[in-house]
């Protein structure tokens, strides 16, 4: 009889027994069912989460319908064009499925082998469970439907349609096994914390430049349009694009070429499965933890000794350490300069360059917004504040103080850089007032928000790009609302600044400065007090909420 709380399919088998095929398939079915159950519980845990999920599902459904319509219309074109489009799109989809686990640090952690190491599961069972479990979820389901819809593009040739249907499982295996193989390899990489943090930060900075790179690629598409078939022909002989070119070969009767491409695709899947199996075996048999080195002890308490012995100072010292040592915080220190470089590269030398001149207020608002996730980032470490009886106002003040130490120099740099490049120093008073209001007013709003509302963030020790379990479209909407409120808070200074920049008298700029210097500290202090009261009321509930974030 299975132990209480243990699924019969995952219960240890009797000693010496050898399960048959049906018995071996049962754990696989339970693993897939486990992922489905977790997904269902996440979607139905509250009404608002369900509403956000419905909105997100409608958006992704729109994308799927648009793709299917495009594939249907593509079927009217010549097979050579269909081949070019599907090989390029399929190669891009394959590369995306393979690279996302690296960029997101094992984004799909529901069936993480590290969590299954203690169960009596073979490597093959875990592999089958993870591969089939990829279909349970929005990315896998949409990908499978889009691949099935790609058959419509080959409808002008019966041989191409039949070949596309036969290759559909092979294409899904190529995507899913590649993704899980990279995920299994990332487990070993995750033990090298500094290397993982460096890769995450580099990926995060790369995402900042993704928009301009995409825009440049689209604008330059006309220049390489005639060479796209050549690129597709090259990709068709690589592991990325071989399987997508098979229907075109069948339609043209090139059976020897089709067999060769089939061999490339099949060998790629086989190599991925074997490599995945080796990495999975290592993950399932690895030890649960590593022994920390005890040598090199240091005297004193570091930064804690350099600040006054006050509760708010202790919180500020701990948060300052986060900004230096936690990649979820320190990544922002590189993203902000990346945004500055991006705005500088995309500015018009002869134009008004409103966004470039707004760099200071923009940096201030973004930095202030980061502490809205402070409680979520603390995770279960919040219990230290509860056990010590820390007052909410001291918690809020300490977090704001730590942020100001880091954000003030960055905001000042963002304020002065556009003026030094463009030479419009007469805007300095208005920009300074708007920046102060955005930073201090944003800190006040974030202090209230983080005490009243928590949203899932990447867990401690993981990549800042990792998508945490339970993150829904509703969380994205709430964050957009918070950023919109920060924009509204800056209007008392931003409006006079815009009037001055549009040709108004210098008095408008000084009015913006006065508004920022008066309202900024007032809103910050009010937010610390109100947020502290909310924190005192909801501290136990906050601990329960953030303890669920994994």
C-alpha positions in Angstrom: 0.0 0.0 0.0 1.4 3.4 -0.9 2.3 5.8 1.8 -0.2 8.6 2.6 0.0 11.5 0.2 2.1 9.6 -2.3 0.6 8.9 -5.7 0.3 5.2 -6.4 2.1 5.6 -9.7 5.1 7.2 -8.0 5.2 4.9 -4.9 8.3 2.8 -4.5 8.1 -0.6 -6.1 8.6 -3.8 -4.0 12.1 -5.0 -3.7 13.2 -7.2 -6.5 10.1 -6.6 -8.7 10.5 -5.7 -12.3 7.7 -3.6 -13.8 6.3 -4.4 -17.1 5.5 -2.1 -20.0 2.2 -1.1 -18.5 3.8 -0.5 -15.1 6.6 1.6 -16.7 4.1 3.7 -18.5 2.0 4.4 -15.3 4.6 6.9 -13.8 4.8 8.7 -17.1 1.1 9.2 -17.1 1.2 10.4 -13.5 4.0 12.9 -14.3 1.9 14.4 -17.2 -1.1 14.4 -14.9 0.9 16.1 -12.2 1.9 19.0 -14.5 -1.7 19.3 -15.6 -2.9 19.4 -12.0 -0.4 22.1 -11.1 -1.3 24.2 -14.1 -5.0 23.9 -13.3 -4.5 24.8 -9.6 -2.5 27.8 -10.7 -5.2 29.0 -13.0 -8.1 28.5 -10.6 -6.6 29.7 -7.3 -8.5 33.0 -7.5 -11.1 34.8 -9.6 -8.6 37.5 -10.7 -6.0 35.0 -11.7 -8.7 33.2 -13.8 -9.7 36.5 -15.4 -6.1 37.3 -16.2 -5.7 33.9 -17.7 -8.8 34.2 -19.9 -7.5 37.6 -21.2 -4.0 36.1 -21.9 -5.6 33.0 -23.5 -7.7 35.2 -25.8 -4.5 37.1 -26.9 -2.6 33.9 -27.6 -5.6 32.4 -29.4 -5.7 35.5 -31.6 -2.0 34.9 -32.4 -2.7 31.3 -33.2 -5.7 32.1 -35.5 -3.6 34.7 -37.2 -0.9 32.2 -37.8 -3.3 29.6 -39.2 -4.9 32.1 -41.5 -1.4 33.1 -42.8 -0.5 29.4 -43.3 -3.7 28.8 -45.2 -3.1 31.8 -47.5 0.5 30.7 -47.9 -0.8 27.4 -49.4 -2.0 29.3 -52.5 1.6 30.2 -53.4 4.2 28.2 -55.2 5.8 25.3 -53.3 9.2 27.0 -53.5 7.9 30.0 -51.5 6.2 27.7 -49.1 9.4 25.9 -48.5 11.4 29.1 -48.0 8.9 30.5 -45.5 8.4 27.3 -43.5 12.1 26.4 -43.3 13.0 29.9 -42.0 10.1 30.0 -39.6 10.7 26.4 -38.4 14.4 27.1 -37.9 13.6 30.2 -35.8 11.0 28.2 -33.8 13.5 25.4 -33.2 16.2 27.9 -32.1 13.7 29.6 -29.8 12.7 26.3 -28.1 16.4 25.4 -27.6 17.6 28.8 -26.3 14.7 29.8 -24.0 15.7 27.4 -21.2 19.1 29.1 -21.1 17.8 32.6 -21.1 15.1 31.8 -18.6 17.1 29.5 -16.4 14.9 26.4 -16.7 11.7 28.4 -17.1 9.5 25.3 -17.0 10.5 23.9 -13.6 7.3 22.0 -12.9 9.0 18.6 -13.6 12.5 19.6 -12.6 14.5 16.4 -12.2 16.1 17.9 -9.1 12.6 17.6 -7.5 12.1 14.1 -8.7 15.4 12.7 -7.6 14.0 11.0 -4.5 11.2 9.2 -6.4 11.8 5.6 -7.7 11.7 6.8 -11.3 14.0 5.6 -14.1 15.7 8.1 -16.4 13.5 7.0 -19.3 10.3 7.5 -17.3 11.3 11.1 -16.4 12.3 11.8 -20.0 9.0 10.6 -21.3 7.1 12.5 -18.6 8.9 15.7 -19.4 8.6 15.3 -23.2 4.9 14.6 -23.1 4.4 17.2 -20.4 5.7 19.8 -22.8 2.3 19.6 -24.5 0.6 20.6 -21.2 0.8 24.3 -21.2 0.4 27.3 -23.4 3.7 27.2 -25.3 3.6 23.5 -26.1 -0.1 23.4 -27.0 0.2 26.5 -29.3 3.3 25.1 -30.9 1.6 21.7 -31.6 -1.5 23.4 -33.1 0.7 25.7 -35.2 2.7 22.7 -36.5 -0.6 20.9 -37.3 -1.8 24.0 -39.1 1.4 24.1 -41.2 0.1 21.1 -43.1 -2.4 23.6 -44.7 0.5 25.3 -46.5 1.3 22.1 -48.4 -2.2 21.4 -49.6 -1.3 21.9 -53.3 0.6 18.6 -53.2 -0.8 15.3 -51.8 2.7 13.9 -51.3 3.8 17.0 -49.4 0.7 16.8 -47.1 1.3 13.1 -46.3 5.0 13.8 -45.6 4.1 16.8 -43.4 1.8 14.7 -41.4 4.4 11.9 -41.0 7.0 14.5 -40.0 4.8 16.2 -37.4 5.8 13.9 -34.5 9.5 14.2 -35.5 9.2 18.0 -35.6 7.7 18.1 -32.1 10.3 15.7 -30.8 13.0 18.0 -32.3 11.6 21.0 -30.4 10.8 19.3 -27.1 13.9 17.1 -26.7 16.1 20.0 -27.6 14.5 22.1 -25.0 14.6 19.5 -22.3 18.2 18.6 -23.2 19.3 22.2 -22.7 17.3 22.4 -19.5 19.1 19.3 -18.1 22.5 20.7 -19.1 21.5 24.0 -17.4 21.1 22.2 -14.1 24.9 21.5 -14.0 25.5 25.0 -15.1 23.3 26.4 -12.3 25.8 25.1 -9.7 28.3 27.6 -11.1 26.5 30.6 -9.6 28.7 33.4 -10.9 28.6 32.0 -14.5 24.9 31.6 -14.4 24.5 35.2 -13.1 26.7 36.5 -15.9 24.8 34.7 -18.6 21.5 36.0 -17.2 22.7 39.5 -17.1 24.1 39.3 -20.6 20.7 37.8 -21.8 18.8 40.6 -20.0 20.9 43.3 -21.6 20.4 41.5 -25.0 16.6 41.7 -24.5 16.9 45.5 -24.1 18.4 45.7 -27.6 16.0 43.2 -29.1 13.6 45.8 -30.3 16.1 47.9 -32.3 17.7 44.7 -33.7 14.4 43.5 -34.8 13.5 46.8 -36.4 16.8 46.9 -38.2 16.3 43.4 -39.4 12.8 44.3 -40.7 14.1 47.4 -42.4 16.9 45.5 -44.0 14.7 42.7 -45.1 14.2 44.2 -48.6 17.9 44.2 -49.1 18.2 40.4 -48.6 14.7 39.4 -49.8 16.1 37.8 -53.0 18.7 35.8 -50.9 16.1 34.3 -48.5 15.7 31.1 -50.7 19.4 30.6 -50.5 19.4 31.0 -46.8 16.5 28.5 -46.5 18.4 26.0 -48.7 21.4 26.2 -46.4 19.3 25.8 -43.3 17.5 22.8 -44.8 20.7 20.8 -44.4 21.2 21.7 -40.8 19.6 20.2 -37.6 17.5 23.3 -37.3 15.8 23.2 -40.7 16.0 19.7 -42.2 12.7 18.4 -41.0 10.8 21.5 -42.3 12.1 21.0 -45.9 11.0 17.3 -46.2 7.5 18.0 -47.6 8.9 20.1 -50.4 11.3 17.3 -51.4 8.5 14.8 -51.4 6.4 17.1 -53.6 9.2 17.4 -56.1 10.0 13.7 -56.1 13.5 14.1 -54.7 13.2 11.0 -52.5 17.0 10.5 -52.1 17.3 14.1 -50.8 14.3 13.6 -48.6 15.8 10.5 -47.1 19.1 12.3 -46.4 17.3 15.2 -44.7 15.2 12.6 -42.7 18.5 11.1 -41.6 19.8 14.5 -40.4 16.6 15.2 -38.4 16.4 11.7 -36.9 20.1 11.6 -35.9 19.7 15.1 -34.4 16.8 13.9 -32.2 18.7 10.7 -31.3 21.8 12.7 -30.3 19.6 15.1 -28.2 17.9 12.2 -26.4 21.2 10.5 -25.6 22.8 13.8 -24.4 19.6 14.6 -22.5 19.7 11.1 -20.9 23.3 11.5 -19.7 22.6 15.0 -18.2 19.3 13.7 -16.7 21.1 10.7 -15.1 23.6 13.1 -13.6 20.9 15.3 -12.3 18.9 12.5 -10.7 21.8 10.9 -9.0 23.6 14.1 -7.9 23.7 15.1 -4.2 21.0 17.4 -2.9 23.5 20.1 -1.8 27.1 21.1 -1.6 29.2 21.7 1.5 30.1 25.3 2.0 33.7 26.3 2.6 34.4 27.5 6.1 37.8 28.9 5.6 38.6 32.6 5.3 36.3 33.9 8.1 36.1 37.7 8.5 35.8 39.8 11.5 32.8 42.0 12.1 29.5 42.3 10.3 30.7 44.3 7.3 28.2 46.9 6.2 26.1 46.4 9.3 28.9 47.8 11.5 29.2 50.9 9.4 25.6 52.1 9.8 23.9 53.3 13.0 22.4 50.6 15.3 18.9 51.3 14.2 16.2 49.0 12.8 15.9 51.0 9.5 19.6 51.1 9.1 19.8 47.3 9.4 17.2 46.9 6.7 19.0 49.4 4.5 22.3 47.5 5.0 20.7 44.2 4.0 19.1 45.7 0.9 22.4 47.3 -0.2 24.0 43.9 0.0 21.2 42.6 -2.3 22.0 45.3 -4.9 25.6 44.1 -5.0 25.3 40.3 -4.7 21.8 39.3 -5.9 21.6 39.1 -9.7 17.9 39.9 -9.6 18.9 43.4 -8.3 22.3 43.9 -9.8 21.1 43.1 -13.3 19.2 46.4 -13.2 22.5 48.2 -12.7 23.5 47.1 -16.2 20.1 47.4 -17.9 19.9 51.1 -17.0 23.1 52.0 -18.9 21.9 49.8 -21.7 18.7 51.8 -22.0 20.7 55.0 -22.1 22.9 53.7 -24.9 19.7 52.5 -26.7 18.1 56.0 -26.5 21.3 57.6 -27.6 21.7 55.4 -30.6 18.0 55.9 -31.7 17.9 59.6 -31.2 17.4 62.1 -34.1 20.4 64.6 -34.1 18.1 67.3 -35.4 14.9 66.4 -33.6 13.4 67.1 -30.2 14.4 63.7 -28.8 11.9 63.8 -26.0 12.6 60.3 -24.8 16.4 60.9 -24.7 15.9 64.1 -22.6 13.5 62.2 -20.3 16.2 59.7 -19.5 16.7 61.0 -16.0 13.0 60.8 -14.9 12.7 57.5 -16.7 15.7 56.0 -14.8 14.3 57.4 -11.6 10.9 55.9 -12.1 12.2 52.5 -13.1 14.6 52.3 -10.2 11.8 53.4 -7.7 9.6 50.7 -9.1 12.1 47.9 -8.3 11.3 48.1 -4.6 7.7 47.2 -5.3 9.0 43.6 -5.5 11.2 43.8 -2.4 9.0 41.7 -0.2 8.5 39.1 -3.0 12.3 39.0 -3.6 12.9 38.5 0.1 10.8 35.3 -0.1 10.8 33.5 3.3 13.5 35.8 4.7 10.6 38.1 5.6 10.1 36.0 8.6 13.2 37.6 10.2 11.3 40.9 10.3 8.3 39.2 11.9 10.3 37.4 14.6 12.2 40.6 15.6 9.1 42.7 15.7 10.3 45.2 13.2 7.9 48.1 12.6 6.5 48.5 9.2 7.7 52.2 8.9 11.3 51.1 9.7 11.0 48.3 7.0 9.7 50.8 4.4 12.3 53.5 5.3 15.2 51.1 5.2 14.3 49.8 1.8 13.8 53.4 0.4 17.1 54.5 1.8 19.0 51.6 0.2 17.4 52.3 -3.1 18.2 56.1 -3.0 21.9 55.3 -2.4 21.9 53.2 -5.6 19.4 55.1 -7.7 20.4 58.7 -7.1 23.7 58.5 -8.9 22.1 56.6 -11.8 19.3 59.1 -12.1 21.8 62.0 -11.9 23.8 60.5 -14.7 20.6 60.0 -16.8 19.7 63.6 -16.1 23.0 65.1 -17.1 23.9 62.9 -20.1 21.2 64.2 -22.5 22.0 67.8 -21.5 25.7 67.3 -22.1 25.1 65.7 -25.5 22.4 68.1 -26.8 23.5 71.2 -24.9 20.0 72.3 -23.8 21.0 73.3 -20.3 18.1 75.6 -19.8 16.0 72.5 -19.2 18.0 71.5 -16.2 15.7 73.0 -13.5 12.6 71.4 -14.9 14.3 68.0 -15.6 15.7 68.0 -12.1 12.3 68.6 -10.5 10.7 65.9 -12.6 13.5 63.5 -11.8 13.2 64.2 -8.0 9.5 63.7 -8.1 9.7 60.5 -10.2 12.3 59.0 -7.8 10.8 60.1 -4.4 7.2 59.9 -5.5 7.8 56.5 -7.0 9.5 55.3 -3.8 6.4 56.3 -1.9 4.1 54.5 -4.3 6.3 51.4 -4.3 6.4 51.3 -0.5 2.6 51.1 -0.4 2.3 48.7 -3.3 4.8 46.1 -1.9 3.0 46.1 1.4 -0.5 45.7 -0.2 0.2 43.5 -3.2 2.8 40.9 -3.9 3.5 39.2 -7.3 5.7 36.2 -8.1 9.3 37.0 -8.9 12.3 34.8 -9.7 13.2 32.9 -6.5 16.4 33.6 -4.6 19.6 32.3 -6.3 18.0 31.9 -9.7 18.2 33.9 -13.0 16.4 37.2 -13.1 14.8 36.0 -16.3 13.2 32.9 -14.8 9.5 32.9 -15.0 8.2 31.9 -11.6 5.3 29.5 -11.0 2.0 31.2 -10.6 2.9 34.3 -12.8 -0.1 35.3 -14.9 -1.3 38.0 -17.2 -3.0 39.7 -14.2 0.4 40.2 -12.6 1.5 42.0 -15.8 -1.6 44.2 -15.8 -1.0 45.2 -12.1 2.6 46.2 -12.9 1.5 48.3 -15.8 -1.1 50.0 -13.6 1.6 50.8 -11.0 3.9 52.2 -13.7 1.0 54.3 -15.0 0.4 55.7 -11.5 4.1 56.6 -11.3 3.6 58.5 -14.5 0.6 60.3 -13.1 2.6 61.3 -10.0 5.2 63.1 -12.1 2.6 65.2 -13.9 2.8 68.2 -11.5 6.5 68.6 -12.6 6.3 67.1 -16.0 3.6 69.4 -17.3 5.4 72.7 -16.5 8.6 71.1 -18.0 6.8 70.4 -21.3 5.4 73.9 -21.4 8.9 75.3 -20.9 10.4 72.9 -23.5 7.7 73.9 -26.0 8.8 77.6 -25.8 7.4 78.8 -22.5 9.3 81.2 -20.2 12.0 80.0 -17.8 9.5 80.4 -15.0 7.8 77.1 -16.0 11.1 75.3 -15.5 11.5 76.7 -12.0 7.9 75.8 -11.2 8.6 72.2 -12.2 11.7 72.2 -9.9 9.6 73.6 -7.0 6.9 71.0 -7.6 9.5 68.2 -7.5 11.3 69.4 -4.4 8.1 69.9 -2.5 5.9 67.0 -3.6 8.7 64.4 -3.9 9.7 64.3 -0.2 6.0 64.7 0.8 4.9 61.7 -1.3 7.8 59.6 -0.3 7.2 60.2 3.5 3.5 59.6 3.1 4.1 56.4 1.2 6.6 55.1 3.9 4.0 55.8 6.7 1.0 54.4 4.8 3.0 51.4 3.5 4.3 50.8 7.0 0.8 50.6 8.4 -0.3 48.2 5.7 2.8 46.2 6.4 2.0 46.0 10.2 -1.5 44.8 9.4 -0.6 42.2 6.7 2.9 41.0 7.7 1.8 37.4 8.4 -0.3 37.3 5.2 2.7 38.6 3.2 4.9 35.8 4.5 2.3 33.2 3.5 2.0 34.7 0.0 5.7 35.0 -0.8 6.4 31.5 0.7 4.4 30.1 -2.3 6.7 31.7 -4.9 9.1 29.1 -6.3 
